[in-house]
Amino acid sequence: MTDRLPRTLPLPHPAGLAPNRRLLLSAGLGLAAAAVLRPARAAGSIRIGYQKYGSLVLLKGRGTLEKALQPLGTTVSWSEFPSGPPLLEALNAGAIDFGSAGEAPPIFAQAASPELRYVAAEPPAPRGEAILVPKDSPVTRVADLRGKTIALNKGSNVHFLLVRALEQAGMPYDAVKLAFLAPADANAAFVRGSVDAWVIWDPFQAAAERATGARVLVDGRGADGKGPDGTGIAPNRQFYLSRRGFMDPNAEIVSAVLKALGEIEAWAEGHAESVAAELAPSVGIPAPVLSVALGRLSYGVAPLDAATIADQQKVADAFHDLGLLPKPIRVADAVWTPPGGKARTQAEAR
């Protein structure tokens, strides 16, 4: 890999951004800031950070976690974040106790604080993130992006996808120009034609495909559908994370959260239409579009195994080799071992 960095283009806030999207973005950022300023955790409580899509949203909407934690005398408070990086900033700052994010945000969070702990992970979902191009774009392969402007959320899971896609195409990281934008702004820039491609995750990926006819240039499976080692180029796992200061005295609470997640996922896996209908109001995306995204999702919360840790180490090494990570890290140092050596998995929750 090269250590040369691409030019980063700071795009202005799009004047054409629809009011509801502007409100969504500003509200999300406001929630992130408010979370950092929140007072310390009350005794007998857990503060959970979540994003607008995934199992934690289902858990929150159904209220099942609150019921599960009642025997432990524990209450739950929830804070919404627009993406993984600000969520993990809040976690490192002690403003929340538990949350979820994709592959890249925990790498930067661990580099910033030795307190970060990986609690559990979901199976890979490589189709749930992609590099999109407009339907009438002349770009037909990753190599065609040379010199083009690509929108993405800095430090998110799709940042790693872009790194690996360029690598697979034999292109240096500085062969493209980057516009670091949150999903709402990136969508507006993509629709307006201010960028040539957009690296994004579901459900925003599914929404863009449906609304604009955007084409998938490459997803986490790689240009050849399998990657150099047959497992794709970016697994796109979802991780559940906490910090050492909370984990050590509250292992029973965390184990109860994992159990509740396993139970909600065991239900969700066989009820995709019900899940889509339940998530649609909070996500702001029609249920039929969410059904497409859910079809690319993987369920099965479980402790990190050796393969997952190795994949995550590849993410850390890639960002460090590019000079994007200030120091090398060892992912295994941040992996939590639950009481008894394993967490209750989705299968065990059936």
N, C-alpha and C positions, 0 to 999 in steps of 0.2 A: 504493500500500500504506500501511496505517497503521503508526505506530511504537508503538502501544499493545500491551502484552503481556498475554496471558491469565493468569488465575490458575493457578498451578501447585499441584497437590494432592499432597503427599508421602504416599503410602499406606503403612501399616505392612506389614512382611513378612507375607504371608498364612499364618496358622496352618495352613490346610488344604493348603498346598503339599505335593504328594507328595514323599516322601523322596528319590526318584531325581532329581526336578527341583531340589530344594534342593541336593543334592549337585552336580548339573551346574552350577548357577549359582555356588556357592561355589568349586567347583574351577576354573571359568573365570576368576573374579576373582582367585583365588590365582595362577593361571598368569600373569595379566597383571602382578600385583605382582612375582612372581618374575622375570619377564622384565626389568623395570626394574632389578632388583638384580643382574642377571647381569653377570659380569666382561666386560671388553672383548673384542671379536672376536679370535680367534686368527688368525695369518697363514695365508693360503690356505684361508679358510673363508667361508661365507655363512650368516647366521642369518635364517631365514624365519619370518614370522608368518602364521598362517592361521586361518580360521574353520572351522566344522564342515561347511561346504557349499561346493562349487565345484571349480574345476579344480585348485587347489593341493592339496586333499585327495586327489584322484586321483593327482596327481603324487607326493605323499608315500607313499601306499599302495602304489604300484607300484614305487617305488625307481628310476625311470628317470632322475631328475635326478642322483642320486648317480653313476650310471654315465656320464652325459653330461659330468659335471664332472671325472671322473677324469683325462682327458688334460691338464686344466689344473692338476692337483694341488690341487684344491679340494674340501673336505668341506662337508657340509650339516648344519645343526642346525635343528630345528623347534620352534616354540612356538605353542600354541593359545590363541586369544582368543575371548571370548564375543560380541564385536561389533567394528565398525570403529573407534569412538572410542578405546578403550583400546589397540588395536593401533597406531594412529598416534601415540598418546602415547608408546608404547614406541619407535617408529621415530624420533620427534623427540628422544627421550632418548638415542639411540644404543644401545639395548638389542637391536634387531634391525636388519637391513640391507635387508629387502625384505618386502613384504606386499601384501594386497589389501583394498579397502574399496569401499563404494558412493559415491554422489555427494557427500553432505554432509560426512562426516568429513575428506576432504582439504581442504575449504574452511577449516575451523577449524584444521586442522594447519598450513596455509600461513600463516594469520594469526598463529599462534604461533611459527613458525620459517621463515626464508628458506631453510633447508636442504632442505625437502621438494621432491621431484622426481616428477612424473608420468612413468611409464615407458611404459605402454601401456594400452589400454582394450579392453573387450568391446563388442559392438554393444548397442543398447538392448534391454531386456527389460521393457517397461512393464506386462505382465500379471503380473510376478513380485513385485509389491507392491500392497497394497490397504488400504482402510479397510473393516474387517469390522464387522458388527453381528450380534447374536444372531438366530437364525432367526425368532423370534416378536416381534422388535422392531417398534414402530410406525414407526421411522425408515425412510423410503423414499428420501430424497434428502439431499444434504449440508446443505441449508438447515435440515433438521429437527434437526441437531446443535446448533443455537444453545442455549447454556446447559447443554449436556450435558458429561459427563466422558469424555475420550478418552485411552486409554493408548498410549504410544509410547516408543521408545528415543531419548532426547535426543541430538541431533546426528548421527543416523543418516540413511540414505537416505530413510526414510519420513517424517522430519521435513519434508523438502522437499515430499514428496507432499502432506502435510497443508496446508502453506502454500499450494500451488498449487490444491488442491481448494477450500479456503475462498475463495480469490481468484476462482476460476471461478464459485462460487456467489454472489458478491457480498457475502461476509461478511468483517468485519474479523477479524484474528487473535485479538483478545481476546473474540470472541463465544463461545468455548468454554473449558472448563476442562481443563487438561492434567495427566495423571498420568505422570510420567516413570518408566518401569519397564523393566527388562531383560525379554527374551522370556519366560523362565520365570515370573517374577512377574506379567507382564502377562497371560499365558495363564490363570493361576490367578484373577486378578481378573476377567477376562472371563467365565470359566466360572461364577464365583460371583455375577456380576451387580453387582460393585462399580464397574464402568465401563460406559458406554453403547456404546462403540465401541473398536476396537483397530486401530491402523495398524501393519501388520506385513509382513514380506517372506517369500518362500519359503526353506526348506520349511515354516517354521512356519505360513505362510498356508494351505498345502495341508493340513497336519495339523489345523488348527482347522476348516477346512471339512469335512473327513472326520469328525472326532470329534464336533463339536457341531452340524453343519449350518449353521454361520455363513454369512451372506450377504455377498457383495461389494457394498458400496455404490458404490464407485468405485475404479478402479485407475489406473495411470499413463497410461492412454489418455484419461482424463477422463470426465466424465459423459455427454458426447455421443459418446464413442468416438474422438475425434480432437483435441480441444483447440482453442484459438483459431486456431492457425496450421496445423492439419491434422496435426501430429506428436505430439499428446498433450500432457499437462501435466507429466509427469515421465518422462524416458527410462529411468531406473533402469539406468544403466551400472555395470559393475564396473571398477574401476581397479587397476592394478598400480603400486606406488609404492616409492620408495627415498629416499635423501637424498644431497645433493651430495657430502658427504665420502666416501661409499662409491662413488658412481657414477663420479667422475672417474678414480680409479685402477683401477677394476674393470669397465670397459665390456665387456670380453670375457666375463666371468662373467655379467653381466646379459643380454647377448645370447644366451648359451647357455641361460639360464633361459627366456627368451622362446621360443626355438626348441623347447625341451622342452614348454612349455605348448602351443604350436601343434600339436605332434605328438600330445599326449594329447587335445586337443580334436578333432582330425581323426578320431581313433578314437571318441571319446565321442559325437560327433554322430550316428553311425550305429548306436550300440549302447546305446540308452536303457535297456533292461531290464538289461543287464549293469552299466551305471553305477549304476542304482538298487540292485541287489543288492550291489554293492561298497561303496556309501556307507552303506547301511542300518545296519550295526553301529556305525559311528563316530558317525553322526548320531542314532541312537536312534529313528528313524522308519521304519515298515514300508516295504518296497520299493514296494508299489503306490501308496502316498501320494507317495513320492519321484518316481515315474514321472509323476504329475500335475505336480509342480513342475518337473521336467526338461523337460516339454513346453512350459513357459513361459520356458525359459532360452534364451539366445542364445550361440552360440560364434563365435569369430573374433578372437583377440587380435591387435591391430595398433597401430601408433603413433597418437597423437592427431592427428586431422585438424582442419581449420578449423571444421567443424560441431560436432565434439565439444568443442573448446575454447570455442566460442561458447555451447553449451548449459551448460557448466560455469560460465562467467562469469555466466550468468543465475542459477545457484544462489547464487553468491557475492553478487551484487547484491541478491537477494531477502533473504538473511539480514542483510545490512548495512542495508538499508532498514528492516527490522523492529527494528533495534537489537540483534540477536543476535550480530553479528560486530563485534568491537571497532574494526576499521578496514577501509577498503576494500582489496581485493587485486586483482591482475591475474593471472589464472590462467596466461596465456601465459608469464609470467616463470618459472613452475615446471615447464614442460614440457621434458623431456629429448629431445635429438635424438641418436639412436643413430649409431654409426659408419656412414658411407655414407649417412646421411640417412633410413634406414628400417629397420624391424624385420622379421624373417621372419614372415610372416603364416600363418594357418591353411592357406590355400590353397597356399602355397608349401611347407608341411610335408607335403603329401600325397605 
